[in-house]
């Protein structure tokens, strides 16, 4: 399964050189409703979920990807307004990630929680985030004893593409040097704005031939 991760250029280059990708920490995510997708009319439910979210923030991190890279909003929000870089990975073990479910209404939450209810909290977000087409996996931060929460490229997460954003100024030669330790079969492409749709597409010539 091919999935994508958007970054500022300097962070992408550093990850490529080090062969790793950062785990997102719960208390640093940009969605304040993360892990709070359930309705909380009951005060006791609110207290339990508040405590659980605080505990989760110290124990687990998320590996986040998008199913595609052509949405311009993704480049604007997560790749330094199109100046960044998108990394494409083949995730060999599909069980490593699960798709996020997007909903318009918060669902009821009862105590004690069922296993299915906890899973829903981990993989559910508000509908307006659906443009992300997110796939995510949860990881125990305790497995990273040095305090630096990075997942190293391995047989389950293999780098396959490096896509320079439409406004990215990093030369291809610099990227080629950065990916030397990332294995073979890694393609480097330049992206541009599409001419007939609101998409980001691969540059195959176009205006570049007129320069």
C-alpha positions as CSV (number, residue, x, y, z in Angstrom):
1,X,0.0,0.0,0.0
2,X,1.4,3.4,-1.0
3,X,0.9,6.2,1.5
4,X,2.4,9.7,1.8
5,X,3.8,12.0,4.5
6,X,4.1,15.8,4.0
7,X,7.0,17.8,5.6
8,X,8.8,21.1,5.5
9,X,11.8,20.7,3.2
10,X,14.4,21.0,6.0
11,X,12.7,18.3,8.0
12,X,12.3,16.0,5.0
13,X,15.9,16.3,4.2
14,X,16.9,15.5,7.8
15,X,14.6,12.5,7.9
16,X,16.0,11.2,4.6
17,X,19.6,11.5,5.7
18,X,18.8,9.7,9.0
19,X,16.3,7.2,7.5
20,X,13.4,7.9,9.8
21,X,10.0,9.5,10.2
22,X,8.7,11.3,13.3
23,X,5.9,10.0,15.5
24,X,3.3,12.6,16.3
25,X,2.7,13.1,20.0
26,X,-1.0,13.3,21.1
27,X,-0.7,16.7,23.0
28,X,1.0,18.3,19.9
29,X,-1.6,17.4,17.3
30,X,-3.4,20.1,15.4
31,X,-6.9,18.7,16.1
32,X,-8.1,19.6,19.6
33,X,-10.8,16.9,19.3
34,X,-8.3,14.1,18.8
35,X,-9.3,11.2,21.0
36,X,-12.5,13.2,21.9
37,X,-14.8,12.1,19.1
38,X,-17.4,10.8,21.5
39,X,-20.2,12.8,22.9
40,X,-19.6,13.8,26.6
41,X,-22.9,15.0,28.0
42,X,-22.2,13.1,31.2
43,X,-19.7,14.6,33.7
44,X,-18.3,11.3,34.7
45,X,-17.6,10.4,31.0
46,X,-15.8,13.7,30.6
47,X,-13.6,13.0,33.6
48,X,-12.7,9.5,32.4
49,X,-11.9,10.6,28.9
50,X,-9.9,13.6,30.1
51,X,-7.8,11.3,32.3
52,X,-7.4,8.7,29.5
53,X,-6.3,11.3,26.9
54,X,-3.7,12.7,29.4
55,X,-2.3,9.2,30.0
56,X,-2.3,8.4,26.3
57,X,-0.3,11.6,25.6
58,X,2.6,10.2,27.7
59,X,2.4,6.7,26.4
60,X,1.8,6.6,22.7
61,X,2.5,8.4,19.5
62,X,1.0,8.3,16.0
63,X,2.5,7.5,12.6
64,X,0.4,9.6,10.2
65,X,0.1,9.3,6.4
66,X,-2.3,10.4,3.7
67,X,-3.6,8.0,1.0
68,X,-2.7,10.5,-1.8
69,X,-0.5,13.5,-2.5
70,X,-2.4,15.5,-5.2
71,X,-4.7,17.6,-2.9
72,X,-3.3,21.2,-2.8
73,X,-4.7,21.7,0.7
74,X,-2.4,19.0,2.1
75,X,0.6,20.8,0.6
76,X,-0.6,24.1,2.1
77,X,-1.2,22.8,5.6
78,X,1.6,20.2,6.0
79,X,4.4,21.1,3.5
80,X,5.1,24.7,4.2
81,X,2.6,26.1,1.7
82,X,3.9,24.0,-1.3
83,X,7.6,24.8,-0.5
84,X,8.1,21.4,1.2
85,X,8.5,17.8,0.3
86,X,6.2,14.8,0.3
87,X,7.6,11.3,1.1
88,X,5.9,8.3,-0.4
89,X,6.2,4.9,1.4
90,X,5.2,1.4,0.6
91,X,3.7,-0.1,3.8
92,X,4.3,-3.8,3.4
93,X,2.3,-4.9,6.4
94,X,-1.2,-3.3,6.1
95,X,-1.9,-4.1,9.7
96,X,0.6,-1.5,10.7
97,X,-1.9,1.2,9.7
98,X,-5.7,1.7,9.7
99,X,-7.8,4.3,7.9
100,X,-9.3,7.1,9.9
101,X,-13.1,7.2,9.9
102,X,-14.6,10.7,9.4
103,X,-18.0,11.5,11.0
104,X,-20.3,14.5,11.2
105,X,-21.8,13.7,14.7
106,X,-20.2,12.6,17.9
107,X,-21.3,9.2,19.1
108,X,-22.4,8.3,22.6
109,X,-19.8,6.9,25.0
110,X,-20.8,4.6,28.0
111,X,-18.9,3.3,31.0
112,X,-17.2,0.9,31.2
113,X,-16.1,1.3,27.6
114,X,-16.2,-1.6,25.2
115,X,-13.1,-2.5,23.1
116,X,-14.9,-1.2,20.0
117,X,-15.5,2.2,21.7
118,X,-11.7,2.6,22.4
119,X,-10.9,1.7,18.8
120,X,-13.3,4.3,17.6
121,X,-11.6,7.0,19.7
122,X,-8.3,6.1,18.2
123,X,-9.4,6.1,14.6
124,X,-12.2,8.7,14.3
125,X,-12.1,12.4,13.4
126,X,-14.6,15.1,12.4
127,X,-15.8,15.0,8.8
128,X,-14.1,18.3,7.8
129,X,-10.7,16.5,8.2
130,X,-11.6,14.0,5.5
131,X,-9.6,15.8,2.8
132,X,-6.5,14.3,4.6
133,X,-7.5,10.6,3.7
134,X,-5.5,9.7,6.7
135,X,-4.1,6.3,7.6
136,X,-2.5,6.0,11.0
137,X,-0.8,3.6,13.4
138,X,-0.3,3.9,17.1
139,X,3.1,3.1,18.8
140,X,4.3,2.8,22.3
141,X,6.6,5.7,23.1
142,X,8.3,3.6,25.8
143,X,10.0,1.7,22.9
144,X,12.0,4.9,22.2
145,X,14.0,5.3,25.4
146,X,16.1,8.2,24.1
147,X,13.1,10.5,24.1
148,X,13.4,11.1,20.4
149,X,10.2,9.6,18.8
150,X,11.2,8.6,15.3
151,X,10.3,5.4,13.4
152,X,13.2,4.2,11.4
153,X,12.6,3.1,7.8
154,X,12.4,-0.7,7.7
155,X,10.9,-3.6,5.8
156,X,7.4,-2.6,6.8
157,X,7.8,1.1,5.9
158,X,9.9,1.5,2.7
159,X,10.7,4.8,1.1
160,X,9.6,4.8,-2.6
161,X,9.0,8.4,-3.6
162,X,10.3,11.9,-2.9
163,X,8.1,14.6,-4.3
164,X,9.3,18.2,-4.4
165,X,6.5,20.7,-3.9
166,X,5.5,23.1,-6.6
167,X,7.4,25.9,-4.8
168,X,10.2,23.8,-3.4
169,X,13.7,25.2,-4.1
170,X,15.7,22.2,-3.0
171,X,17.8,20.9,-6.0
172,X,17.3,17.4,-7.1
173,X,21.0,16.8,-6.5
174,X,20.6,17.6,-2.8
175,X,17.7,15.1,-2.5
176,X,19.6,12.4,-4.4
177,X,22.5,12.8,-1.9
178,X,20.1,12.6,1.0
179,X,18.5,9.4,-0.1
180,X,21.7,7.4,-0.7
181,X,21.2,5.4,2.4
182,X,17.5,4.8,1.9
183,X,17.8,1.8,-0.4
184,X,17.0,1.4,-4.1
185,X,13.9,2.0,-6.2
186,X,13.3,5.5,-4.8
187,X,12.0,8.0,-7.4
188,X,12.5,11.8,-7.1
189,X,9.9,13.9,-8.9
190,X,9.0,17.6,-9.1
191,X,5.4,18.6,-8.6
192,X,3.4,21.5,-10.2
193,X,-0.1,22.9,-10.3
194,X,-2.3,21.1,-12.8
195,X,-3.5,23.0,-15.9
196,X,-7.0,21.7,-16.0
197,X,-8.0,20.8,-12.4
198,X,-7.4,21.8,-8.8
199,X,-4.7,19.2,-8.3
200,X,-1.0,18.9,-7.7
201,X,0.6,16.7,-10.5
202,X,4.0,15.6,-11.6
203,X,6.0,18.0,-13.7
204,X,6.7,16.5,-17.1
205,X,7.8,19.5,-19.0
206,X,5.2,22.2,-19.5
207,X,6.4,25.7,-18.8
208,X,9.9,24.4,-17.9
209,X,10.5,23.9,-21.6
210,X,9.8,27.6,-22.3
211,X,12.6,28.8,-20.0
